[in-house]
């Protein structure tokens, strides 16, 4: 028997001003994107903003549907749009912000499993880390890459014969 340890290192800041101007801009964009979410059922509005390697910022938000699970999360909305419009440009950072019943959440909300898988695929596709910034009213958590949020993940290598 062998013990395997998985360690994830995150950075936590208490104030947006502790971040770089570029990260502050990304969080501000994610916060604004929350207000355009279509979340009439859950009232859980999520905004995401991605920064591409060319400096372009793309936003997305969750889009619910009465026929669950036909909706789409903010993270995937932003990443898919970015990849469809800029297929050869790496996604370098994603910021995620949440409003619950119109109010900022107290603690950062991590991406769901499906979003983490898409983020990891994007990271692998461009062979560059995809930083993840999770925003909230009380603190901000930053992961230097997606693989830290999805250890023991499924990837293209698992499909090889």
GIFENKA-V826644 format. One record per run of one state. SS is the DSSP state (H for helix, E for strand, C for the rest). FROM is the first residue (numbers start at 1). TO is the last residue. If there is no record, write none. Layout:
# GIFENKA-V826644
ss->{SS & SS}
from->{FROM & FROM}
to->{TO & TO}
This chain:
# GIFENKA-V826644
ss->{C & E & C & H & C & H & C & E & C & E & C & E & C & E & C & E & C & H & C & E & C & E & C & H & C & E & C & E & C & H & C & H & C}
from->{1 & 10 & 14 & 16 & 19 & 21 & 35 & 38 & 39 & 44 & 53 & 57 & 62 & 63 & 64 & 72 & 73 & 74 & 86 & 91 & 101 & 103 & 105 & 113 & 127 & 131 & 136 & 140 & 144 & 147 & 150 & 156 & 160}
to->{9 & 13 & 15 & 18 & 20 & 34 & 37 & 38 & 43 & 52 & 56 & 61 & 62 & 63 & 71 & 72 & 73 & 85 & 90 & 100 & 102 & 104 & 112 & 126 & 130 & 135 & 139 & 143 & 146 & 149 & 155 & 159 & 161}
